[in-house]
Amino acid sequence: MTLNRQSGFTMVEMIMTVAVGAILLTVGIPSFRYVTNSNRIAAEINGLLGDLQFARSEAIKEGVSVSACISTNGTTCAGGGTNTWQNGWIVISSAAATGVLRVQAPFTSTDTFVATNAVGTITFNRDGYANGIGNGTLIQLHDSTNNHSWTRCLAITLSGLIASQTYGTTTNTFQCQ
């Protein structure tokens, strides 16, 4: 007499597989949220940092003033009193033939990117110095939770130095203030 072999999983094997999967998901989902938040914030701060460095290098290379300014339409600067960089910005040359060099679209997230001193335009002269920003400025990026873990800042000095910093957990302050 031949026995028919049954294939498949036993109930114990199935319960163990589901339990292991649940544990992995419980550990993995918070880590995934951290990675996605961290990557989004790094991309946003590095976008402005890169465009400011580009504006400064173009000003030095071309020997003309180059500005990075808040722009909601991608063609002109938003004007005075606006300091919310999350609405998008442009890099524009003072040379009439060149015009807009780069365009950054508004953020799709709810993050805020606000400058101190109501700075909405940063202009670099042909020597690479930042003009019109008072005593320098600090642009802070906050996520919607306004949690220090997700806060970054971008410091621009009058000499044209641009530095990106994170919140110091040991000092409870920004390194760039």
C-alpha positions as CSV (number, residue, x, y, z in Angstrom):
1,M,0.0,0.0,0.0
2,T,1.3,3.4,-0.9
3,L,0.8,6.5,1.2
4,N,-0.1,9.8,-0.5
5,R,2.2,12.5,0.6
6,Q,0.6,15.8,1.4
7,S,2.5,19.0,0.6
8,G,2.1,22.4,2.2
9,F,2.7,24.1,5.6
10,T,1.5,23.0,8.9
11,M,-0.4,25.4,11.2
12,V,2.6,25.8,13.5
13,E,4.9,26.7,10.5
14,M,2.4,29.3,9.3
15,I,2.0,30.9,12.7
16,M,5.8,31.1,13.1
17,T,6.2,32.7,9.7
18,V,3.5,35.3,10.4
19,A,5.1,36.1,13.8
20,V,8.5,36.6,12.3
21,G,7.1,38.8,9.6
22,A,5.2,40.9,12.1
23,I,8.4,41.4,14.2
24,L,10.4,42.5,11.1
25,L,7.7,44.9,10.0
26,T,7.5,46.4,13.5
27,V,11.2,47.0,13.6
28,G,11.5,48.1,9.9
29,I,8.7,50.6,9.5
30,P,10.1,53.2,11.9
31,S,13.5,52.9,10.4
32,F,12.1,53.4,6.9
33,R,10.2,56.5,8.1
34,Y,13.5,57.9,9.5
35,V,15.3,57.2,6.2
36,T,12.7,58.8,4.1
37,N,12.5,62.0,6.3
38,S,16.2,62.2,6.5
39,N,16.6,61.9,2.7
40,R,13.8,64.5,2.0
41,I,15.3,67.1,4.3
42,A,18.8,66.5,3.1
43,A,17.6,67.0,-0.5
44,E,15.8,70.2,0.4
45,I,18.7,71.8,2.2
46,N,21.2,70.6,-0.3
47,G,19.1,72.1,-3.2
48,L,19.5,75.6,-1.8
49,L,23.1,75.0,-0.7
50,G,24.0,73.9,-4.2
51,D,22.2,76.8,-5.9
52,L,23.9,79.3,-3.6
53,Q,27.3,77.8,-4.3
54,F,26.5,77.9,-8.0
55,A,25.4,81.5,-7.8
56,R,28.6,82.5,-6.0
57,S,30.9,80.6,-8.4
58,E,29.0,82.1,-11.5
59,A,29.4,85.6,-10.0
60,I,33.2,85.1,-9.6
61,K,33.6,83.4,-13.0
62,E,31.5,85.9,-15.0
63,G,32.5,89.0,-13.1
64,V,28.9,90.1,-12.6
65,S,26.4,90.0,-9.7
66,V,24.4,86.8,-9.4
67,S,21.4,86.4,-7.1
68,A,19.4,83.6,-5.6
69,C,15.9,84.8,-4.7
70,I,12.5,83.5,-3.7
71,S,10.3,83.1,-6.8
72,T,6.8,81.7,-7.0
73,N,6.6,81.7,-10.8
74,G,10.2,80.6,-11.8
75,T,10.9,83.7,-13.8
76,T,11.1,86.7,-11.5
77,C,12.0,87.4,-7.8
78,A,9.1,87.6,-5.4
79,G,10.2,90.9,-4.0
80,G,10.9,92.4,-0.5
81,G,9.5,91.1,2.7
82,T,9.2,87.5,1.6
83,N,11.5,85.1,3.4
84,T,9.8,81.7,2.8
85,W,12.2,79.8,0.6
86,Q,10.0,76.6,0.5
87,N,7.9,78.4,-2.2
88,G,10.7,78.0,-4.7
89,W,13.6,80.1,-5.8
90,I,15.6,81.0,-8.9
91,V,19.3,81.9,-9.6
92,I,19.4,84.9,-11.8
93,S,22.3,86.8,-13.3
94,S,22.5,90.6,-13.5
95,A,23.8,90.3,-17.0
96,A,20.7,90.9,-19.2
97,A,21.7,88.3,-21.8
98,T,22.0,85.5,-19.2
99,G,18.8,85.9,-17.2
100,V,17.5,82.9,-15.1
101,L,20.2,80.3,-14.6
102,R,18.4,77.8,-12.4
103,V,14.9,77.3,-11.1
104,Q,13.8,75.4,-8.0
105,A,10.1,74.4,-7.8
106,P,8.2,74.8,-4.5
107,F,8.5,72.0,-2.0
108,T,5.8,69.3,-2.3
109,S,6.1,68.6,1.5
110,T,4.8,70.7,4.4
111,D,8.3,71.6,5.4
112,T,9.1,75.3,6.1
113,F,12.3,77.0,5.0
114,V,12.4,80.5,6.6
115,A,15.2,83.0,6.6
116,T,16.1,85.4,9.5
117,N,16.4,89.1,8.8
118,A,13.5,88.8,6.2
119,V,16.1,87.8,3.6
120,G,14.4,86.8,0.3
121,T,17.4,87.5,-2.0
122,I,21.0,86.7,-1.6
123,T,23.3,88.5,-4.2
124,F,26.9,87.6,-4.7
125,N,29.2,90.2,-6.2
126,R,32.1,89.5,-8.6
127,D,34.4,89.0,-5.6
128,G,32.1,86.3,-4.1
129,Y,30.9,88.4,-1.2
130,A,27.2,88.3,-0.3
131,N,25.5,91.7,-0.5
132,G,22.3,92.9,1.2
133,I,22.0,90.3,3.9
134,G,22.8,92.6,6.9
135,N,25.0,90.8,9.3
136,G,24.7,87.4,7.5
137,T,21.6,85.3,7.7
138,L,20.4,81.9,8.8
139,I,17.8,79.9,6.9
140,Q,16.1,77.2,9.0
141,L,14.4,74.2,7.6
142,H,11.7,72.6,9.8
143,D,9.5,69.6,9.0
144,S,5.8,69.7,9.9
145,T,6.4,68.3,13.4
146,N,8.9,71.1,14.1
147,N,11.0,68.5,15.9
148,H,14.7,69.4,16.4
149,S,15.7,66.0,15.0
150,W,14.5,67.1,11.6
151,T,15.7,70.7,11.7
152,R,18.5,71.9,9.6
153,C,20.0,75.3,9.0
154,L,22.0,77.1,6.3
155,A,24.2,80.0,7.4
156,I,25.4,82.6,4.9
157,T,28.0,85.1,6.0
158,L,28.9,88.4,4.4
159,S,32.1,86.9,3.1
160,G,30.1,84.4,1.1
161,L,30.7,81.4,3.3
162,I,27.8,79.0,3.2
163,A,27.5,76.3,5.8
164,S,24.8,73.6,6.4
165,Q,24.4,72.4,10.0
166,T,22.2,70.1,12.0
167,Y,20.8,70.6,15.5
168,G,23.4,69.9,18.2
169,T,21.9,67.3,20.5
170,T,24.6,67.8,23.2
171,T,24.4,71.6,23.2
172,N,20.7,71.9,22.2
173,T,21.7,74.7,19.8
174,F,22.5,75.0,16.2
175,Q,26.2,74.9,15.4
176,C,25.8,77.8,12.9
177,Q,24.2,80.4,15.1
